[in-house]
Amino acid sequence: MDDPLPPLLAQALAVGAARVVAFTGGGGKTSAMYRLARERAAGRVLVATTTRIWAPRPDEAPLALAGSLADALCSVRDRGWTHGVRVLGSEVTAEGKLLGLPPDWIGALAAEVDLVVVEADGAAGKPLTAPRAYEPVIPGATDLLVPVVGADVIGAPLAPERVHRAPEMAELLGVPIGTVLTADLVARVVLDPRGNVKGAPPDARIVPLVNKVDDAARERAANELAEALLVRGVERVVLARLASDEPVVAVVERAPQRAGRG
């Protein structure tokens, strides 16, 4: 993962000078995390999790394990690491899951590298998720929070086949299992203080990413979701198809307000 990709996603997300970018939600956040890391691989990019992710294969990225903050700092201070992507966790389980780092380590690690990219919750491969009581685990050092959702969930029923932790989501939204997930309902999950941005630092920028915008019908649905998200206060929403070489479909931004007549 040492060869940088064109900074298409980084520009769309307006990463700028952010040192810690955290991803939550479902529908492709691991793909988004690694894509962003690859785009910034001209510098030193650390990929981490505060929960658990699949450990990278040896051909994907170098992996280091740290049992203490001192160990973690030694790993990132490696003088031989001048650029590229490294992954850091605490241990690898028998099933191949990489266990994460305490969230309060992330700020110290960010001071040593150019960018830290963090996956902050789990979604079991589903396009939409409701967090557990202790999730998301968003580091306090997060500058940019990217809640991710799959466009394929818009118009689908709120059911375990499509939604991670469907009962918790039904409770969050106050609707029964089987309810059709409209753009407005999905927007509520993404931006509700009990949903995908729960525990976000107050000064972190929030830029939602709608993935799997793979055809015209999904693009219409994604644009409807983007408008519902903008109404709830975010400045921009990125529409994407992360499996493509050109991952950004569109950036939908809030229209500037016109000054009133004096």
Sequence and secondary structure as in RCSB ss.txt:
>XXXX:A:sequence
MDDPLPPLLAQALAVGAARVVAFTGGGGKTSAMYRLARERAAGRVLVATTTRIWAPRPDEAPLALAGSLADALCS
VRDRGWTHGVRVLGSEVTAEGKLLGLPPDWIGALAAEVDLVVVEADGAAGKPLTAPRAYEPVIPGATDLLVPVVG
ADVIGAPLAPERVHRAPEMAELLGVPIGTVLTADLVARVVLDPRGNVKGAPPDARIVPLVNKVDDAARERAANEL
AEALLVRGVERVVLARLASDEPVVAVVERAPQRAGRG
>XXXX:A:secstr
  S   SHHHHHHT TT SEEEEEESSSHHHHHHHHHHHTTTSEEEEEESSEEE   TTT  EEE SSHHHHHHH
HT TT  SEEEEEESEE TTSEEE   GGGHHHHHTTSSEEEEE S  TT SEE   TT     TT SEEEEEEE
GGGTTSBSSTTTEETHHHHHHHHT  TT B  HHHHHHHHHSTTTTTTT  TT EE  EEE   SHHHHHHHHHH
HHHHHHTT SEEEEE TTSSS EEEEEE         
